[in-house]
Amino acid sequence: MSVRQAIKDVTDRIAARSRDTRRDYLDRLESARATGVHRAALSCGNLAHGFAACSPSEKAALAGDKIPNLGIVTSYNDMLSAHQPYQFYPDIIKAAAREIGATAQVAGGVPAMCDGVTQGQPGMDLSLFSRDVIAMATAISLSHNMFDAAVYLGICDKIVPGLMIGALTFGHLPAVFIPAGPMPSGMPNDEKSKIRQLYMEGKVGRAELLEAESKSYHSPGTCTFYGTANSNQMLMEIMGLHLPGASFVNPGTPLRDALTREATRRALSLTAQGNNYTPIGHIIDEKAIVNGLVGLHATGGSTNHTMHLIAIAAAAGLQVTWDDMSDLSDATPLLARVYPNGVADVNHFHAAGGMGFLVKELLESGHLHEDVKTVWGSGLSNYAVEAKLIEDKLTFEPAPAESALPKVLTGVKAPFQQTGGLKLLKGNLGRSVIKVSAVKPEHRVIEAPARVFHGQEGLQAAFKAGELTGDIIAVVRFSGPKALGMPELHKLTPALGVLQDRGFKVALLTDGRMSGASGKVPAAIHMTPEAVDGGPISKIRDGDMIRLDANEGTLTFLGDEKEFFARTPATEDLRPQHFGMGRELFAGFRSLVGVADRGASVFS
């Protein structure tokens, strides 16, 4: 299975660009591996603290070096549906470890916040920064040096990227990510969105809106639309850190529990004590990152990963750019239509053939690197399978030859479009990204006057006041990483959708983020440089003509460029938005954070 030249070219240039930083990373990994765990070499006081809560048999095992000890890093809380199932995982994992003569301990917990709860609220300003907090919390969890391998329990938006960054910092340890799965299908996502728009127009009340939302988000498990949470699960599987077929099995099912037990055994089989040592730092290389990006494009995945995958790659010593992502998008066909890119949800995607069919199609067409390491062995072809429970035995069968739902998941010979779901936009206003997979072709080129807002509240107020009555490119600025922490602006989607449905040409331009569920309105997001840095977005005025061309990948101020760049950048007193709901504690993050096209990270 030879990879296509366009895919190889991007992979090769990432490797060349990253030669020194990757070598330094692998040297640090080898140094940590050589030092080892050596629990018996810890002082008696160190070790006694480390296993004080264990049973006598576990203490005896942990006192030596021969019995592997598995660390569990968990994002469990029982407020959020995606993470509630993790309540029961530590007991399942510990029991599975005991069955093979090993031990397991909960190494620590990491915070897990939900953008669905905080959309449009002050807490959203902490969302992106929570990724780096989670990475640091992961490091603290593993800093006791008690573990030979680790399993990571995480699902949603910033949680998996944060766990990945932390795990790669401990790159000498084998790592298996264990999902919890999506909730069963509820109210269709497109119906829910229609009610949101009706609410914005005042045609239904809060009671009707809450009823619709509750029917959509109704039980334990991940939300069923294809946003960042489910993009995370796709990435962990296609990059070889899940068990094959594990991503989209519903919580609380026998198959889900069987996969969790097998993930435990697999993690313990990969330690340096055995003959199959496979640390996460060896799995995540330039080929794995490119495979992840191809999967993201082929499924129309979340725009948030235009930052997260850059930050994850950097944690492994790899330098990835938006240009790399854009070139891969041009070379990758779109094979999935899952809301907001269609009407189906991830349960339909899974039923259609899911990850096994997707991997098979992309491998056979040369869009993925087959010669990679995974937690399931060498070669990504091991993932072109479906996980099944047959007579209580976990079995992996070849992926189906054809999709069971071709309107949801299709093959490379009949893609939904020839290019991927994400696009880089460049021009005299800077650089940004756009999710095109959910935008109809007739809405991908917008030329309209700007209407400028310093925050999403101003746009919502203008809509409710009836001020937005024509074509518009809504500019929402001072929402970037340094300004506020780059909150998602998904609350703007219903209002902008209503304007589009009224026949107006509508687009959004912002240095903030949109949700992984970014939908039908074209949105140029993650604008870099951001307004607080004096980027061109800070010079836009009401009435300026702007052209967004998602087909050509351009974003342009139309007018006298000399006059435009001579303008004094707008400023905004953001201090009132830096306090309350914990935001004052993140002043250091706002001062350290990097730009969006470098991962918006405080680490690099």
C-alpha positions as CSV (number, residue, x, y, z in Angstrom):
1,M,0.0,0.0,0.0
2,S,2.0,3.0,-1.2
3,V,0.9,6.4,-0.1
4,R,0.0,9.1,-2.6
5,Q,2.7,11.6,-3.6
6,A,0.8,14.6,-2.3
7,I,0.5,12.9,1.1
8,K,4.1,11.8,1.1
9,D,5.3,15.3,0.2
10,V,3.6,16.9,3.3
11,T,4.8,14.1,5.5
12,D,8.4,14.5,4.3
13,R,8.4,18.3,4.8
14,I,7.1,17.9,8.3
15,A,9.9,15.4,9.0
16,A,12.5,17.7,7.5
17,R,11.2,20.8,9.3
18,S,11.1,18.9,12.6
19,R,14.5,17.1,12.3
20,D,16.2,18.8,15.2
21,T,13.2,19.1,17.5
22,R,12.1,15.5,16.9
23,R,15.6,14.2,17.6
24,D,15.7,16.2,20.9
25,Y,12.3,14.7,21.9
26,L,13.4,11.2,21.1
27,D,16.6,11.7,23.1
28,R,14.6,12.8,26.1
29,L,12.3,9.8,25.7
30,E,15.2,7.4,25.6
31,S,16.8,9.0,28.7
32,A,13.5,8.7,30.6
33,R,13.2,5.1,29.5
34,A,16.7,4.2,30.6
35,T,16.1,5.8,34.0
36,G,13.1,3.5,34.3
37,V,10.5,3.3,37.1
38,H,12.5,1.3,39.6
39,R,9.9,1.4,42.4
40,A,12.2,-0.7,44.6
41,A,14.8,2.0,44.4
42,L,12.5,4.6,45.9
43,S,13.0,5.5,49.5
44,C,10.9,3.5,51.9
45,G,8.9,6.7,52.7
46,N,8.3,7.4,49.0
47,L,7.1,3.9,48.3
48,A,5.0,3.7,51.4
49,H,3.1,6.8,50.4
50,G,2.7,5.4,46.9
51,F,0.9,2.2,47.9
52,A,-0.5,3.1,51.3
53,A,-4.1,2.6,50.1
54,C,-3.4,-0.7,48.4
55,S,-4.2,-4.2,49.5
56,P,-1.5,-6.3,51.1
57,S,-1.0,-8.3,47.9
58,E,-0.8,-5.2,45.8
59,K,1.8,-3.7,48.2
60,A,3.9,-6.9,47.9
61,A,3.7,-6.6,44.1
62,L,4.5,-3.0,44.0
63,A,7.5,-3.4,46.4
64,G,9.4,-5.0,43.5
65,D,10.1,-4.2,39.9
66,K,8.7,-7.3,38.1
67,I,5.0,-6.6,38.3
68,P,3.8,-3.9,35.9
69,N,1.7,-1.1,37.4
70,L,-0.8,0.7,35.2
71,G,-1.6,4.4,35.8
72,I,-5.2,5.6,35.2
73,V,-5.6,9.2,34.3
74,T,-9.3,10.0,34.3
75,S,-11.5,12.9,33.4
76,Y,-14.5,11.5,35.2
77,N,-17.3,13.7,36.5
78,D,-20.9,13.0,36.7
79,M,-22.2,16.3,35.5
80,L,-21.2,15.8,31.9
81,S,-22.8,13.1,29.9
82,A,-19.7,12.1,28.0
83,H,-17.6,11.5,31.2
84,Q,-20.2,10.1,33.5
85,P,-19.6,6.5,32.3
86,Y,-16.0,6.7,33.4
87,Q,-17.2,6.4,37.0
88,F,-17.1,2.6,36.6
89,Y,-13.9,2.2,34.5
90,P,-11.3,2.2,37.2
91,D,-12.9,-0.9,38.8
92,I,-13.1,-2.6,35.4
93,I,-9.4,-1.7,34.6
94,K,-8.1,-2.8,38.0
95,A,-9.9,-6.2,37.8
96,A,-8.6,-6.8,34.3
97,A,-5.1,-5.9,35.5
98,R,-5.3,-8.4,38.4
99,E,-6.4,-11.2,36.1
100,I,-3.0,-11.0,34.4
101,G,-1.0,-10.5,37.5
102,A,-0.6,-6.7,37.3
103,T,-1.7,-3.8,39.3
104,A,-3.5,-0.5,38.4
105,Q,-3.9,2.7,40.3
106,V,-5.8,5.9,39.6
107,A,-2.9,8.2,39.1
108,G,-5.0,11.4,39.1
109,G,-7.9,13.2,37.6
110,V,-8.0,16.1,35.2
111,P,-10.7,18.7,34.8
112,A,-13.3,18.3,32.1
113,M,-15.5,21.3,31.1
114,C,-18.2,21.2,28.5
115,D,-18.4,23.9,25.8
116,G,-22.1,23.0,25.4
117,V,-22.7,24.2,29.0
118,T,-20.5,27.3,28.7
119,Q,-21.5,28.5,25.2
120,G,-22.2,32.3,25.4
121,Q,-21.3,32.3,29.1
122,P,-18.3,33.8,30.9
123,G,-16.9,30.3,31.7
124,M,-16.3,29.8,27.9
125,D,-13.3,32.1,28.2
126,L,-11.5,29.3,30.2
127,S,-12.3,26.6,27.6
128,L,-9.3,26.7,25.3
129,F,-6.9,27.2,28.3
130,S,-8.4,24.1,30.0
131,R,-6.5,22.0,27.4
132,D,-3.1,23.2,28.7
133,V,-4.3,22.9,32.3
134,I,-5.3,19.3,31.5
135,A,-1.9,18.6,30.1
136,M,-0.3,19.9,33.3
137,A,-2.7,17.9,35.4
138,T,-1.7,14.8,33.5
139,A,2.0,15.5,34.2
140,I,1.2,15.9,37.9
141,S,-0.7,12.6,37.8
142,L,2.3,10.8,36.3
143,S,5.0,12.6,38.2
144,H,5.1,10.1,41.1
145,N,7.1,7.7,38.8
146,M,5.1,4.7,39.9
147,F,3.8,3.5,36.5
148,D,5.0,1.3,33.7
149,A,2.2,2.3,31.3
150,A,-0.9,4.5,31.4
151,V,-4.5,4.5,30.2
152,Y,-6.3,7.8,29.5
153,L,-10.0,8.2,30.1
154,G,-11.1,11.2,28.1
155,I,-13.7,12.2,25.4
156,C,-14.5,15.8,24.8
157,D,-13.2,19.0,23.3
158,K,-10.1,20.0,25.1
159,I,-9.8,16.9,27.3
160,V,-8.3,14.5,24.7
161,P,-5.8,17.0,23.3
162,G,-4.7,18.0,26.8
163,L,-4.3,14.3,27.8
164,M,-2.3,13.8,24.6
165,I,0.0,16.6,25.3
166,G,0.6,15.3,28.8
167,A,1.0,11.7,27.7
168,L,3.5,12.8,25.0
169,T,5.5,14.6,27.7
170,F,5.8,11.2,29.3
171,G,6.5,9.7,25.9
172,H,8.5,6.8,27.2
173,L,5.4,5.3,28.7
174,P,3.0,3.1,26.7
175,A,-0.4,4.7,26.4
176,V,-3.8,3.5,25.4
177,F,-6.8,5.9,25.2
178,I,-10.1,4.4,26.3
179,P,-13.3,6.0,25.0
180,A,-16.8,5.9,26.6
181,G,-18.8,6.1,23.4
182,P,-21.7,8.2,22.2
183,M,-25.2,8.3,23.7
184,P,-27.9,6.6,21.7
185,S,-29.6,8.8,19.0
186,G,-32.2,11.3,20.3
187,M,-33.9,14.2,18.5
188,P,-32.2,14.6,15.1
189,N,-29.7,17.4,15.2
190,D,-31.2,19.3,12.2
191,E,-34.6,19.4,14.0
192,K,-32.9,20.8,17.1
193,S,-31.2,23.5,15.0
194,K,-34.5,24.6,13.4
195,I,-36.0,25.1,16.9
196,R,-32.9,27.1,17.9
197,Q,-33.5,29.4,14.9
198,L,-37.2,29.7,15.7
199,Y,-36.3,30.7,19.3
200,M,-34.0,33.4,18.0
201,E,-36.8,34.7,15.9
202,G,-39.2,34.7,18.9
203,K,-41.5,32.1,17.3
204,V,-41.1,29.6,20.1
205,G,-40.4,30.1,23.8
206,R,-37.8,28.9,26.2
207,A,-39.9,25.9,27.3
208,E,-40.0,24.5,23.7
209,L,-36.3,25.2,23.2
210,L,-35.3,23.4,26.4
211,E,-37.5,20.4,25.5
212,A,-35.8,20.1,22.2
213,E,-32.3,20.4,23.7
214,S,-33.2,17.8,26.3
215,K,-34.4,15.4,23.7
216,S,-31.2,15.8,21.8
217,Y,-28.8,15.5,24.8
218,H,-30.6,12.9,26.8
219,S,-28.4,10.2,28.4
220,P,-24.9,9.3,29.4
221,G,-22.4,9.3,26.4
222,T,-20.9,11.8,24.0
223,C,-23.2,14.2,22.1
224,T,-24.0,12.5,18.8
225,F,-23.1,15.3,16.3
226,Y,-19.7,15.3,14.7
227,G,-18.0,18.1,16.7
228,T,-14.7,18.2,18.5
229,A,-15.5,15.4,20.9
230,N,-16.3,12.8,18.2
231,S,-13.5,14.2,16.1
232,N,-11.2,13.4,19.0
233,Q,-12.4,9.8,19.0
234,M,-11.8,9.4,15.3
235,L,-8.3,10.8,15.7
236,M,-7.3,8.5,18.5
237,E,-8.4,5.5,16.4
238,I,-6.8,6.5,13.1
239,M,-3.6,7.5,14.9
240,G,-3.4,4.1,16.6
241,L,-4.1,4.9,20.2
242,H,-7.6,3.3,20.6
243,L,-8.3,-0.4,20.1
244,P,-9.7,-1.0,16.6
245,G,-13.4,-0.2,16.3
246,A,-13.6,1.2,19.8
247,S,-14.5,4.8,19.2
248,F,-18.3,4.8,18.7
249,V,-19.6,1.9,20.7
250,N,-22.4,3.1,23.1
251,P,-21.8,3.2,26.9
252,G,-23.0,0.6,29.2
253,T,-23.0,-2.2,26.6
254,P,-21.2,-5.6,27.0
255,L,-19.0,-4.7,23.9
256,R,-18.0,-1.4,25.5
257,D,-16.8,-3.2,28.7
258,A,-15.0,-5.9,26.7
259,L,-13.1,-3.3,24.8
260,T,-12.1,-1.6,28.1
261,R,-10.8,-4.8,29.6
262,E,-8.8,-5.6,26.4
263,A,-7.4,-2.0,26.4
264,T,-6.1,-2.6,29.9
265,R,-4.4,-5.9,28.8
266,R,-3.0,-4.2,25.7
267,A,-1.5,-1.3,27.7
268,L,0.2,-3.7,30.1
269,S,1.6,-5.8,27.2
270,L,3.5,-2.8,25.8
271,T,5.7,-2.0,28.8
272,A,9.5,-2.0,28.8
273,Q,9.4,-5.2,30.9
274,G,8.1,-7.2,27.9
275,N,9.3,-7.9,24.4
276,N,6.8,-5.5,22.7
277,Y,7.8,-2.2,24.2
278,T,5.8,0.5,22.4
279,P,5.8,3.9,24.0
280,I,3.4,6.6,22.8
281,G,6.4,8.8,21.7
282,H,7.2,6.1,19.1
283,I,3.6,5.8,17.9
284,I,3.0,9.5,17.4
285,D,5.4,10.5,14.6
286,E,5.0,12.5,11.4
287,K,3.1,9.7,9.7
288,A,0.6,9.3,12.5
289,I,0.0,13.0,12.6
290,V,-0.6,13.1,8.8
291,N,-2.9,10.1,9.2
292,G,-4.9,12.1,11.8
293,L,-5.1,15.1,9.5
294,V,-6.3,13.0,6.6
295,G,-8.9,11.4,8.8
296,L,-10.0,14.9,9.9
297,H,-10.4,16.1,6.3
298,A,-12.1,12.9,5.1
299,T,-14.8,13.1,7.8
300,G,-15.3,16.9,7.8
301,G,-14.0,17.1,11.4
302,S,-13.7,19.9,13.9
303,T,-12.0,23.2,13.2
304,N,-10.7,23.2,16.7
305,H,-8.1,20.6,15.6
306,T,-6.5,23.1,13.4
307,M,-5.0,24.2,16.7
308,H,-5.1,21.1,18.8
309,L,-3.2,18.9,16.3
310,I,-0.5,21.5,16.0
311,A,-0.1,21.6,19.8
312,I,-0.2,17.8,20.0
313,A,2.5,17.5,17.3
314,A,4.7,20.0,19.1
315,A,4.6,17.9,22.2
316,A,6.2,15.1,20.2
317,G,8.8,17.4,18.7
318,L,7.0,17.8,15.4
319,Q,6.3,21.1,13.6
320,V,3.0,21.2,11.7
321,T,1.5,24.3,10.0
322,W,-1.8,25.4,8.6
323,D,-0.2,25.1,5.1
324,D,0.4,21.4,5.7
325,M,-3.2,21.0,6.7
326,S,-4.5,22.9,3.7
327,D,-2.4,20.9,1.3
328,L,-3.7,17.6,2.8
329,S,-7.2,18.9,2.5
330,D,-6.7,19.5,-1.2
331,A,-5.5,15.9,-1.5
332,T,-8.2,14.2,0.6
333,P,-11.8,13.4,-0.5
334,L,-14.7,14.0,1.9
335,L,-16.2,10.6,2.7
336,A,-18.6,11.3,5.6
337,R,-21.8,13.3,6.0
338,V,-22.4,13.6,9.7
339,Y,-24.2,16.6,11.3
340,P,-23.4,19.4,10.9
341,N,-22.1,18.2,7.5
342,G,-25.3,16.2,7.0
343,V,-28.4,15.0,8.9
344,A,-27.0,11.8,10.3
345,D,-25.2,11.4,13.6
346,V,-22.2,9.3,14.7
347,N,-24.3,6.3,15.5
348,H,-25.4,6.2,11.9
349,F,-21.8,6.6,10.8
350,H,-20.8,3.7,13.0
351,A,-23.7,1.6,11.7
352,A,-22.7,2.4,8.1
353,G,-19.3,0.8,8.6
354,G,-17.6,3.4,10.8
355,M,-13.9,3.7,11.4
356,G,-13.1,0.3,9.9
357,F,-14.6,1.1,6.6
358,L,-13.1,4.6,6.6
359,V,-9.6,3.3,7.3
360,K,-10.0,0.6,4.7
361,E,-11.0,3.0,2.0
362,L,-8.3,5.6,2.8
363,L,-5.6,2.9,3.0
364,E,-6.6,1.2,-0.3
365,S,-6.6,4.6,-2.1
366,G,-3.2,5.6,-0.7
367,H,-4.4,8.4,1.5
368,L,-3.0,7.0,4.7
369,H,0.4,5.7,5.8
370,E,0.1,2.0,6.6
371,D,3.6,1.5,8.0
372,V,3.0,3.0,11.4
373,K,3.2,1.7,14.9
374,T,-0.1,1.4,16.9
375,V,-1.2,0.0,20.2
376,W,-2.6,-2.9,18.3
377,G,0.6,-3.8,16.5
378,S,2.6,-2.6,13.4
379,G,0.5,-1.5,10.5
380,L,-2.7,0.6,10.2
381,S,-4.4,-2.2,8.3
382,N,-5.0,-3.7,11.7
383,Y,-7.7,-1.0,12.1
384,A,-9.6,-1.8,8.9
385,V,-11.9,-4.0,11.1
386,E,-15.0,-4.0,13.2
387,A,-15.1,-4.9,16.8
388,K,-17.8,-7.4,17.8
389,L,-18.7,-9.5,20.8
390,I,-19.5,-13.1,19.6
391,E,-20.4,-15.6,22.3
392,D,-18.9,-13.3,24.9
393,K,-15.6,-13.2,23.1
394,L,-14.2,-9.9,21.7
395,T,-13.6,-10.4,18.0
396,F,-12.3,-8.3,15.2
397,E,-13.7,-8.9,11.8
398,P,-12.8,-7.3,8.4
399,A,-14.6,-4.1,7.7
400,P,-17.5,-4.3,5.3
401,A,-16.7,-4.0,1.6
402,E,-19.5,-1.5,1.1
403,S,-21.1,1.2,3.3
404,A,-24.5,0.2,4.7
405,L,-25.6,3.9,4.5
406,P,-23.9,5.5,1.4
407,K,-25.5,8.8,2.1
408,V,-23.7,8.9,5.4
409,L,-20.4,7.2,4.7
410,T,-19.1,6.6,1.2
411,G,-16.1,5.2,-0.6
412,V,-13.2,7.0,-2.3
413,K,-14.7,6.2,-5.8
414,A,-17.9,8.2,-5.0
415,P,-16.9,11.0,-2.5
416,F,-19.2,13.7,-1.4
417,Q,-16.6,16.2,-2.6
418,Q,-13.0,15.7,-4.0
419,T,-11.4,17.8,-1.3
420,G,-11.5,17.7,2.5
421,G,-13.7,19.6,5.0
422,L,-11.3,22.3,6.1
423,K,-9.7,25.1,4.2
424,L,-7.0,27.7,4.9
425,L,-7.9,31.3,4.0
426,K,-5.2,33.8,3.2
427,G,-5.2,37.5,2.1
428,N,-4.5,41.0,3.2
429,L,-6.6,40.5,6.4
430,G,-4.3,37.7,7.6
431,R,-4.8,34.0,7.9
432,S,-7.7,32.0,9.1
433,V,-9.4,28.6,8.7
434,I,-12.9,27.7,7.5
435,K,-15.0,24.5,7.7
436,V,-16.4,24.1,4.2
437,S,-17.9,20.7,4.4
438,A,-21.1,22.0,6.0
439,V,-21.4,25.0,3.8
440,K,-23.4,24.7,0.6
441,P,-21.5,25.6,-2.6
442,E,-23.7,28.6,-3.3
443,H,-22.6,30.1,0.1
444,R,-18.9,29.6,-0.2
445,V,-18.1,32.9,-1.9
446,I,-19.4,36.0,-0.1
447,E,-18.8,39.6,-0.9
448,A,-20.5,42.0,1.4
449,P,-20.1,45.0,3.7
450,A,-18.6,44.5,7.1
451,R,-20.5,45.1,10.4
452,V,-18.0,45.3,13.3
453,F,-18.7,44.0,16.8
454,H,-16.4,43.8,19.8
455,G,-17.8,40.6,21.1
456,Q,-20.7,38.3,20.3
457,E,-23.1,40.1,22.6
458,G,-23.1,43.1,20.3
459,L,-24.1,41.0,17.3
460,Q,-26.9,39.2,19.1
461,A,-28.2,42.6,20.3
462,A,-28.2,44.0,16.8
463,F,-30.0,41.0,15.5
464,K,-32.7,41.2,18.2
465,A,-33.1,44.9,17.5
466,G,-33.8,44.2,13.8
467,E,-30.7,46.1,12.7
468,L,-29.3,43.4,10.4
469,T,-31.4,43.7,7.2
470,G,-29.0,43.1,4.3
471,D,-25.9,41.3,3.2
472,I,-23.3,41.2,5.9
473,I,-19.9,39.9,6.9
474,A,-20.1,40.1,10.6
475,V,-16.7,40.9,12.1
476,V,-16.4,39.8,15.8
477,R,-13.1,40.8,17.1
478,F,-11.2,40.9,20.4
479,S,-12.1,37.3,21.0
480,G,-8.6,35.8,20.3
481,P,-6.4,33.8,22.6
482,K,-4.6,36.8,24.1
483,A,-7.8,38.9,24.4
484,L,-10.2,36.6,26.1
485,G,-8.8,33.0,25.8
486,M,-10.5,32.5,22.4
487,P,-14.0,31.5,23.4
488,E,-16.3,29.6,21.0
489,L,-18.9,31.8,19.4
490,H,-21.4,29.1,18.5
491,K,-24.3,31.1,20.0
492,L,-24.1,33.3,16.9
493,T,-25.0,30.4,14.6
494,P,-28.8,30.6,14.9
495,A,-28.9,34.4,14.3
496,L,-26.6,34.2,11.3
497,G,-28.5,31.2,10.0
498,V,-31.8,33.1,10.1
499,L,-30.2,35.9,8.1
500,Q,-29.0,33.4,5.5
501,D,-32.4,31.8,5.3
502,R,-33.9,35.2,4.6
503,G,-31.8,35.3,1.4
504,F,-29.0,37.6,2.6
505,K,-25.3,36.9,1.8
506,V,-23.9,36.2,5.3
507,A,-20.5,35.3,6.7
508,L,-18.6,35.5,10.0
509,L,-15.0,36.8,10.4
510,T,-13.5,36.5,13.8
511,D,-10.3,35.9,15.8
512,G,-12.4,33.7,18.1
513,R,-13.5,30.2,17.6
514,M,-16.6,28.5,16.4
515,S,-17.9,25.2,17.8
516,G,-16.8,21.9,16.4
517,A,-20.4,21.9,15.2
518,S,-19.8,24.9,12.9
519,G,-22.6,24.7,10.4
520,K,-24.1,26.2,7.3
521,V,-22.9,29.8,7.6
522,P,-19.3,30.4,6.2
523,A,-17.1,31.4,9.1
524,A,-13.5,32.6,8.8
525,I,-12.3,31.8,12.3
526,H,-9.0,31.8,14.3
527,M,-8.0,35.1,12.5
528,T,-4.3,35.6,12.9
529,P,-2.9,38.1,13.9
530,E,-5.7,38.8,16.3
531,A,-7.1,42.2,17.1
532,V,-5.4,42.7,20.4
533,D,-2.1,42.3,18.6
534,G,-3.1,45.0,16.1
535,G,-3.8,42.6,13.3
536,P,-5.7,43.8,10.2
537,I,-9.0,42.6,11.7
538,S,-8.5,45.5,14.2
539,K,-8.6,48.0,11.3
540,I,-11.9,46.9,9.7
541,R,-14.7,49.5,9.8
542,D,-18.4,49.3,9.3
543,G,-19.1,49.3,5.6
544,D,-15.8,48.0,4.4
545,M,-16.2,45.6,1.5
546,I,-14.8,42.2,2.2
547,R,-14.6,39.1,0.0
548,L,-14.5,35.6,1.4
549,D,-13.8,33.0,-1.2
550,A,-13.7,29.5,0.3
551,N,-13.2,27.9,-3.1
552,E,-10.0,29.8,-3.8
553,G,-8.9,30.1,-0.1
554,T,-8.8,33.9,0.0
555,L,-10.0,36.5,2.5
556,T,-9.6,40.0,1.2
557,F,-10.4,43.7,2.1
558,L,-11.6,45.3,-1.1
559,G,-10.5,48.9,-1.3
560,D,-7.5,51.2,-0.9
561,E,-5.0,49.0,0.9
562,K,-2.7,51.9,1.5
563,E,-5.4,53.8,3.3
564,F,-6.5,50.6,5.1
565,F,-3.1,49.8,6.6
566,A,-2.5,53.4,7.6
567,R,-5.5,53.2,9.9
568,T,-5.0,53.2,13.6
569,P,-5.9,49.8,15.1
570,A,-9.1,49.8,17.2
571,T,-8.6,49.1,20.9
572,E,-10.9,47.6,23.5
573,D,-10.8,47.7,27.3
574,L,-11.1,44.0,28.1
575,R,-10.4,44.2,31.8
576,P,-14.1,43.7,32.8
577,Q,-14.0,40.4,31.0
578,H,-10.9,39.3,32.7
579,F,-12.6,38.9,36.1
580,G,-15.4,36.6,37.3
581,M,-16.0,32.9,36.9
582,G,-12.3,32.3,37.6
583,R,-11.0,34.3,34.6
584,E,-8.7,36.4,36.9
585,L,-6.7,33.2,37.6
586,F,-5.8,32.9,33.9
587,A,-4.0,36.3,33.4
588,G,-0.7,34.4,33.1
589,F,-2.2,32.2,30.3
590,R,-3.4,35.2,28.4
591,S,0.1,36.7,28.5
592,L,1.9,33.5,27.5
593,V,-0.4,32.1,24.9
594,G,0.8,31.7,21.3
595,V,-1.0,32.5,18.1
596,A,-3.7,30.3,16.7
597,D,-1.7,29.0,13.8
598,R,1.0,27.8,16.3
599,G,-1.6,25.9,18.3
600,A,-2.7,28.7,20.7
601,S,-0.6,27.0,23.4
602,V,1.1,28.4,26.5
603,F,3.9,25.8,26.0
604,S,5.3,26.9,22.7
